[in-house]
Amino acid sequence: MLKLIGRWLFRIAVFAAAAVAATFAADWAAFRLQGSPQATVTVNRTMVVPLKNNKHEYDYMGTFEEPCSISLFPQDNLTPCWWLRKHTNENVQI
């Protein structure tokens, strides 16, 4: 019985890995065929400075235009735009 469960778990793991690999390959191909589309997103940056007694000081650094890739996964070392639009506040740790 355990062998049967082990086989099914192995098959499911192999299928999941193949599905992720196929999705990434399709996303990469679509990104390249579209000419590597990019956009920019405005990001608010804040510097976090540690103080005594486990306190932190937050210093606003301003807004910056961050380039992003129009894709499902990160491409060309750029963050996907869908993720960057949901995370517009960035904390820089010192």
Buried (B, 14 or more C-beta within 10 A) or exposed (E): EEEEEEEEEEEEEEEEEEEEEEEBEEBBEBBEEEEEEBBEBEBEBEBEEEEEEEEEEEEEEEEEEBBBBBBBEEBEEBBBBEEBEEEEEBEEEE
